[in-house]
């Protein structure tokens, strides 16, 4: 269950970054326990258009460690993922790259 939660957080982080200050993360609100800054910190590592994305930053990993990842799988097949260029598989692997959890599937 913890792995599932972290996956959800990663996905929301990426989606939140893509949306900027849009409806997902606005006015200091959090999505899956992550704020806009946390999502932005993870965005470079989950962008679908980058063939060689960088590893997650320390700021991204800190944001994921605070996140409620159980909610992120809800967005796995979301149109938002494609619309904002988020590679869900990259997003779900961020917790592993941050040494936060083992790999898991939604």
Secondary structure, DSSP 4 states (H G I P E B T S, - for coil): -HHHHHHHHHHHHHHHHHHTTSSSS-TT--BTTB-HHHHHHHHHHHBTT-TTPPPPPHHHHHHHHHS-GGGGGGGTT-HHHHHTTB-HHHHHHHHHHTTSS-----
